[in-house]
Amino acid sequence: MALGEDTEQEAGASPPAHRPTATIGVGMVGYAFMGAAHSQGWRTAGHVFDLPVRPVLAAICGRDRTAVEAAAARHGWAAAETDWRALIARDDVDLVDICTPGDSHAEIAVAALEAGKHVLCEKPLANTVAEAEAMAEAAERAAARGQVAIAGFNYRKVPALTYARSLIAGGRLGTLRHVRAAYLQDWLVDPLSPLTWRLKREHAGSGALGDLGAHIVDLAQYLAGEPIVGVSAVSETFVRERPVLAGPAAGLSGAADGAVRGAVTVDDAALFTGRLASGALASFEVTRMAAGRKNALRLEVNGQLGSIAFDLERLNELSFHDHTEPAASAGFRRILVTEPEHPYLEAWWPPGHGLGYEHTFVHQARDVVRAITEGAAPVPSFADGLQVQRVLAAVEESAAKNSVHTPVPF
């Protein structure tokens, strides 16, 4: 299949040194927000990076025939399916990309791996630790057959964060003391925002914790190069019922304004502290109720020899403080991460010309293809995703225990 040959190269990007004739057929399950982002990544990676094989958008899958066919036409997929089992069975699909709600991740991923396909699965890996364990075990069995299974933590692919990891791994911060992370959004501030699948535990697993917390837990462990081994948490659901766009159904209630309401069964926000294996301390805040914060992800790592800070709203920049410099001249300095020596930047624009959110999915696609063709260990692996799932479960357990607060005398 030669679909990729009809896809236009992103304007201004340097073309790869050669266009490979070998291809890898991608089949994607899910076509909404994440499906569009992943499509952009697969469509672009082979035009920008010099890959050993060329990704081909073979088929996309969704339950609504009209909607999935429209998505296929919009994003450049050659075919559309309405049953993920049929997609897995296709001979032209070598890799299954899972962009569905968390309640279906385990079933699809395990089936795809057992069918001999490579797998990329969006975060969080699953809705429960048991599901994530089954996925990691299936990935381990598949690895012995030469298959690759990768968890989709796309923020690892921000060049500034990949570069931050290299600085920390290279000892520039010395012994780590603190990691602090926050991920704030505001799309649920309005109590009349409708009840979606992300607000139902049976589909999403958890709320802001899994949706946003999975990212910063993974990034904290990735940057530090060590796992979180203990947590203490609180969480809250501020709006416990929301309007349902569809008609009345079981478990729904009427309201004074006549709107049909459904129960919110996940958290709106969570705060937790953690301890890394080395003894370094970490703090985390996630919420979808922070008015004015659209997609505010911030991280800071403090060590004996210096500090690194990152703000997703300035994703081409890294703040770095070298504490070994004289105090009179020391301070945080801005590193513009756009040089060709920086991660992923060799294939993009001249220095100073920044990248955006969508480029993380292009980088992810590049890394998946190289892991498959070069036999490298998949990063982040399903084992990494399982570790994040265990942290999220520990946070929920701790928050449940801390739901009754000790009164403070005053």
C-alpha positions as CSV (number, residue, x, y, z in Angstrom):
1,M,0.0,0.0,0.0
2,A,1.4,3.4,-1.0
3,L,-1.0,5.8,0.8
4,G,1.9,7.7,2.4
5,E,3.1,8.8,-1.0
6,D,0.0,11.0,-1.5
7,T,0.4,12.7,1.9
8,E,1.9,16.2,1.6
9,Q,5.1,17.0,3.6
10,E,4.7,19.6,6.3
11,A,5.8,22.9,4.8
12,G,9.4,23.7,5.4
13,A,10.4,20.4,6.9
14,S,13.7,18.9,5.6
15,P,12.8,15.7,3.7
16,P,14.4,12.4,4.7
17,A,17.6,11.4,2.9
18,H,15.7,8.6,1.1
19,R,12.1,7.4,1.0
20,P,12.1,3.7,2.1
21,T,10.1,1.2,0.1
22,A,9.4,-1.0,3.1
23,T,6.3,0.0,5.0
24,I,4.6,-0.7,8.3
25,G,0.8,-0.8,8.3
26,V,-0.8,1.1,11.1
27,G,-4.4,0.3,12.3
28,M,-5.9,2.7,14.8
29,V,-8.8,2.2,17.2
30,G,-10.5,5.5,18.1
31,Y,-10.9,8.6,16.0
32,A,-11.7,11.5,18.4
33,F,-9.2,14.0,19.9
34,M,-6.4,11.5,20.5
35,G,-7.1,9.8,17.2
36,A,-6.6,13.0,15.3
37,A,-3.4,13.7,17.2
38,H,-2.0,10.2,16.5
39,S,-3.1,10.4,12.9
40,Q,-1.0,13.6,12.6
41,G,2.0,11.8,14.0
42,W,1.8,8.8,11.7
43,R,1.1,10.9,8.7
44,T,4.0,13.2,9.3
45,A,6.8,11.1,10.8
46,G,8.0,9.5,7.6
47,H,8.2,12.8,5.8
48,V,10.3,14.5,8.4
49,F,12.6,11.8,9.9
50,D,14.8,9.4,8.0
51,L,13.0,6.2,9.0
52,P,14.0,2.6,8.0
53,V,10.4,1.9,7.1
54,R,7.5,4.1,6.2
55,P,4.3,4.2,8.3
56,V,1.2,3.7,6.2
57,L,-2.2,4.6,7.5
58,A,-4.0,1.3,6.7
59,A,-7.2,1.4,8.7
60,I,-9.0,3.3,11.4
61,C,-11.8,1.9,13.6
62,G,-14.8,3.3,15.4
63,R,-18.3,2.0,16.3
64,D,-20.2,4.7,14.3
65,R,-19.8,3.9,10.6
66,T,-20.6,7.4,9.3
67,A,-18.3,9.1,11.8
68,V,-15.3,6.7,11.4
69,E,-15.5,7.0,7.6
70,A,-15.5,10.7,7.9
71,A,-12.5,10.5,10.1
72,A,-10.7,8.2,7.7
73,A,-11.2,10.7,4.9
74,R,-10.2,13.7,7.0
75,H,-7.0,12.2,8.4
76,G,-5.8,10.1,5.4
77,W,-6.7,6.5,6.4
78,A,-7.1,4.0,3.6
79,A,-10.0,2.1,5.1
80,A,-12.5,2.2,8.0
81,E,-13.7,-0.6,10.3
82,T,-16.5,-0.7,12.9
83,D,-15.1,-3.7,14.8
84,W,-11.7,-3.6,16.4
85,R,-11.4,-7.4,16.0
86,A,-11.7,-7.0,12.2
87,L,-9.0,-4.3,12.3
88,I,-6.6,-6.6,14.2
89,A,-7.3,-9.4,11.7
90,R,-6.3,-7.3,8.7
91,D,-3.2,-8.5,6.9
92,D,-2.2,-4.9,6.1
93,V,-2.1,-3.9,9.8
94,D,1.2,-4.6,11.5
95,L,0.8,-2.2,14.5
96,V,-2.4,-1.5,16.4
97,D,-2.6,2.0,17.9
98,I,-5.2,2.2,20.7
99,C,-6.8,5.6,21.3
100,T,-10.0,4.5,23.1
101,P,-11.3,5.1,26.6
102,G,-9.4,3.2,29.3
103,D,-12.0,0.5,29.8
104,S,-11.2,-1.1,26.5
105,H,-7.4,-0.8,26.5
106,A,-6.6,-4.2,28.1
107,E,-8.9,-6.3,25.9
108,I,-7.8,-4.7,22.6
109,A,-4.1,-4.6,23.5
110,V,-3.9,-8.2,24.7
111,A,-5.8,-9.5,21.6
112,A,-3.6,-7.5,19.3
113,L,-0.4,-8.8,20.9
114,E,-1.6,-12.4,20.8
115,A,-2.4,-11.9,17.1
116,G,1.2,-11.0,16.5
117,K,0.8,-7.2,16.1
118,H,2.9,-4.5,17.6
119,V,0.9,-2.2,19.9
120,L,0.9,1.5,20.9
121,C,-1.6,2.3,23.7
122,E,-2.6,5.7,25.0
123,K,-2.2,6.5,28.7
124,P,-3.2,5.6,31.3
125,L,-2.4,2.1,30.3
126,A,-5.6,0.7,31.8
127,N,-8.3,1.5,34.4
128,T,-7.0,-1.0,37.0
129,V,-3.7,-2.5,38.1
130,A,-5.0,-5.9,37.3
131,E,-5.7,-4.9,33.7
132,A,-2.3,-3.2,33.4
133,E,-0.6,-6.3,34.8
134,A,-2.3,-8.5,32.2
135,M,-1.2,-6.0,29.5
136,A,2.4,-6.0,30.7
137,E,2.5,-9.8,30.9
138,A,1.2,-10.0,27.3
139,A,3.8,-7.5,26.2
140,E,6.5,-9.6,27.8
141,R,5.4,-12.7,26.0
142,A,5.2,-10.8,22.8
143,A,8.7,-9.3,23.2
144,A,10.0,-12.9,23.0
145,R,8.5,-13.1,19.6
146,G,10.0,-9.8,18.5
147,Q,6.9,-7.6,19.0
148,V,6.9,-4.2,20.5
149,A,4.4,-2.7,23.0
150,I,4.7,1.0,23.9
151,A,2.7,3.2,26.3
152,G,1.7,6.6,24.8
153,F,3.1,9.1,27.2
154,N,3.6,11.8,24.6
155,Y,5.0,14.5,26.9
156,R,8.2,12.5,27.2
157,K,8.7,13.4,23.5
158,V,8.8,17.2,24.1
159,P,12.4,18.0,23.2
160,A,12.9,20.2,26.3
161,L,11.9,17.4,28.6
162,T,13.9,14.8,26.8
163,Y,16.9,17.2,27.1
164,A,16.1,17.7,30.8
165,R,16.3,14.0,31.3
166,S,19.7,13.8,29.7
167,L,21.0,16.6,31.9
168,I,19.7,14.9,35.1
169,A,21.0,11.5,34.0
170,G,24.4,13.1,33.3
171,G,24.6,14.3,36.9
172,R,24.1,18.0,36.3
173,L,21.8,18.3,39.3
174,G,23.7,15.9,41.5
175,T,21.7,14.1,44.2
176,L,18.0,14.8,43.7
177,R,16.1,16.4,46.6
178,H,12.7,17.4,45.2
179,V,10.3,16.9,42.3
180,R,7.2,19.0,42.1
181,A,4.6,18.8,39.4
182,A,1.2,20.3,38.6
183,Y,-1.2,19.8,35.8
184,L,-4.1,22.2,35.8
185,Q,-7.1,22.6,33.4
186,D,-10.4,24.4,33.7
187,W,-12.8,22.7,31.3
188,L,-15.1,21.4,34.2
189,V,-15.3,24.7,36.2
190,D,-18.9,25.3,34.9
191,P,-21.2,23.0,36.8
192,L,-23.4,22.9,33.7
193,S,-20.6,21.2,31.7
194,P,-22.2,18.0,30.5
195,L,-21.5,14.5,31.8
196,T,-19.1,12.8,29.4
197,W,-17.3,9.4,29.5
198,R,-14.4,11.0,31.2
199,L,-16.6,11.6,34.3
200,K,-17.7,8.0,34.6
201,R,-15.5,5.5,36.5
202,E,-16.6,2.5,34.5
203,H,-15.2,4.1,31.4
204,A,-12.3,6.4,32.6
205,G,-11.2,4.6,35.7
206,S,-10.6,7.9,37.5
207,G,-10.9,11.6,36.8
208,A,-8.2,14.2,36.8
209,L,-6.0,11.7,38.5
210,G,-5.8,9.3,35.6
211,D,-6.3,11.8,32.8
212,L,-3.7,14.3,34.0
213,G,-1.9,12.6,36.9
214,A,-0.8,9.8,34.7
215,H,1.3,12.3,32.7
216,I,3.1,14.0,35.6
217,V,3.6,10.8,37.5
218,D,5.3,9.3,34.5
219,L,7.3,12.5,33.9
220,A,8.5,12.7,37.5
221,Q,9.7,9.1,37.3
222,Y,11.2,9.6,33.8
223,L,13.1,12.7,34.7
224,A,14.3,11.4,38.1
225,G,15.2,8.0,36.6
226,E,13.6,6.2,39.6
227,P,10.2,5.0,40.8
228,I,7.8,6.5,43.3
229,V,7.6,4.1,46.2
230,G,5.1,5.8,48.6
231,V,2.3,8.4,48.5
232,S,-0.1,10.3,50.7
233,A,-3.1,11.8,49.0
234,V,-6.4,13.7,49.2
235,S,-9.0,14.1,46.4
236,E,-12.3,15.8,45.8
237,T,-15.3,15.8,43.5
238,F,-16.6,19.3,43.6
239,V,-19.6,18.8,41.2
240,R,-21.2,15.5,41.9
241,E,-24.0,15.6,39.3
242,R,-23.9,17.1,35.8
243,P,-26.3,17.5,32.9
244,V,-26.7,14.6,30.5
245,L,-27.1,15.5,26.8
246,A,-29.0,12.4,25.9
247,G,-32.4,11.5,27.2
248,P,-33.3,10.0,30.6
249,A,-31.7,6.7,31.5
250,A,-31.3,4.5,34.5
251,G,-29.5,6.2,37.4
252,L,-30.3,9.7,36.3
253,S,-32.3,12.3,38.2
254,G,-34.3,15.4,37.3
255,A,-33.3,18.9,38.5
256,A,-35.2,22.1,39.3
257,D,-34.3,23.5,35.9
258,G,-35.7,20.5,34.2
259,A,-32.3,19.2,33.1
260,V,-31.6,15.5,33.4
261,R,-28.6,14.9,35.7
262,G,-26.2,12.0,36.0
263,A,-23.7,11.2,38.8
264,V,-20.1,12.1,38.5
265,T,-18.2,9.0,39.8
266,V,-14.6,10.2,39.5
267,D,-12.4,12.9,41.1
268,D,-12.3,16.5,40.0
269,A,-9.0,17.1,41.6
270,A,-6.2,15.3,43.6
271,L,-3.2,16.4,45.7
272,F,-0.6,14.0,46.8
273,T,3.0,13.8,48.0
274,G,5.4,11.0,47.2
275,R,8.8,9.6,48.0
276,L,11.1,8.4,45.3
277,A,13.3,5.3,45.8
278,S,16.4,7.4,46.5
279,G,14.5,9.3,49.3
280,A,13.8,12.4,47.2
281,L,10.4,14.0,47.9
282,A,7.8,14.8,45.4
283,S,4.5,16.7,45.3
284,F,1.7,16.6,42.7
285,E,-1.4,18.6,42.0
286,V,-4.0,17.7,39.3
287,T,-7.3,19.3,38.6
288,R,-9.8,20.1,35.8
289,M,-11.3,22.9,38.0
290,A,-8.6,25.6,38.0
291,A,-10.3,28.6,36.4
292,G,-8.1,30.2,33.7
293,R,-5.7,27.2,33.3
294,K,-6.2,25.6,30.0
295,N,-3.4,23.0,29.8
296,A,-0.9,24.1,32.4
297,L,1.7,21.4,33.0
298,R,4.6,22.5,35.1
299,L,7.6,20.5,36.5
300,E,10.6,21.4,38.7
301,V,13.4,19.2,39.8
302,N,15.8,20.3,42.5
303,G,19.1,18.7,43.2
304,Q,22.3,19.2,45.2
305,L,24.0,20.9,42.3
306,G,21.2,22.7,40.6
307,S,17.6,22.8,39.4
308,I,15.5,22.4,36.2
309,A,12.1,23.8,35.6
310,F,9.7,23.4,32.7
311,D,6.3,24.9,31.7
312,L,4.3,23.3,28.9
313,E,3.0,26.7,27.9
314,R,6.6,27.5,26.9
315,L,7.4,24.1,25.6
316,N,10.5,25.1,23.6
317,E,12.2,26.4,26.8
318,L,13.9,24.9,29.8
319,S,15.0,26.8,32.9
320,F,18.3,25.7,34.3
321,H,20.1,26.8,37.5
322,D,23.7,25.7,38.1
323,H,24.2,26.0,41.8
324,T,28.0,25.5,41.5
325,E,28.4,29.0,40.0
326,P,29.3,31.9,42.2
327,A,26.2,33.2,44.1
328,A,26.8,36.7,42.8
329,S,26.1,35.7,39.2
330,A,24.1,32.4,39.6
331,G,20.5,32.1,38.8
332,F,18.0,30.4,36.5
333,R,18.8,30.8,32.8
334,R,16.6,30.1,29.8
335,I,17.7,27.4,27.4
336,L,15.9,27.7,24.1
337,V,15.6,24.0,23.0
338,T,15.7,24.4,19.3
339,E,19.2,23.6,18.3
340,P,19.9,20.7,16.0
341,E,21.9,19.1,18.8
342,H,18.8,18.9,21.0
343,P,16.6,15.8,20.9
344,Y,14.5,15.4,17.8
345,L,15.5,18.8,16.4
346,E,17.9,17.6,13.8
347,A,14.9,17.0,11.4
348,W,13.0,20.2,12.0
349,W,13.4,23.9,11.6
350,P,16.4,26.3,12.0
351,P,17.3,27.3,15.5
352,G,14.8,29.5,17.2
353,H,11.8,28.2,15.2
354,G,9.7,26.5,17.8
355,L,7.7,23.3,17.8
356,G,4.2,22.6,19.3
357,Y,2.0,20.0,21.0
358,E,1.3,18.0,17.8
359,H,5.0,17.4,17.2
360,T,5.2,15.2,20.3
361,F,3.1,12.6,18.4
362,V,5.4,12.8,15.4
363,H,8.3,12.1,17.7
364,Q,6.3,9.3,19.3
365,A,5.7,7.7,15.9
366,R,9.3,8.0,15.0
367,D,10.4,6.3,18.2
368,V,7.8,3.5,17.8
369,V,9.1,2.7,14.2
370,R,12.7,2.7,15.3
371,A,11.9,0.4,18.3
372,I,10.3,-2.0,15.9
373,T,13.0,-1.9,13.2
374,E,16.1,-1.6,15.4
375,G,15.2,-4.1,18.1
376,A,15.6,-1.5,20.8
377,A,13.8,-1.8,24.1
378,P,10.4,0.0,23.8
379,V,10.3,3.2,25.8
380,P,8.0,3.9,27.5
381,S,7.2,0.3,27.9
382,F,4.0,-1.4,29.2
383,A,6.0,-2.1,32.3
384,D,6.5,1.7,32.7
385,G,2.7,2.1,32.2
386,L,2.1,-0.5,34.9
387,Q,4.3,1.3,37.3
388,V,2.3,4.5,36.7
389,Q,-0.9,2.5,37.2
390,R,0.3,1.3,40.6
391,V,1.1,4.8,41.7
392,L,-2.4,6.0,40.7
393,A,-4.0,3.1,42.5
394,A,-1.9,3.9,45.7
395,V,-3.0,7.5,45.4
396,E,-6.7,6.5,45.2
397,E,-6.3,4.2,48.2
398,S,-4.6,6.9,50.2
399,A,-7.2,9.5,49.3
400,A,-10.0,7.2,50.4
401,K,-8.4,6.7,53.8
402,N,-7.9,10.5,54.1
403,S,-11.5,11.3,53.1
404,V,-12.4,12.0,56.8
405,H,-10.2,14.9,57.9
406,T,-8.9,15.5,61.4
407,P,-10.3,18.8,62.6
408,V,-7.8,21.6,63.2
409,P,-8.4,23.5,66.5
410,F,-8.4,27.3,66.4
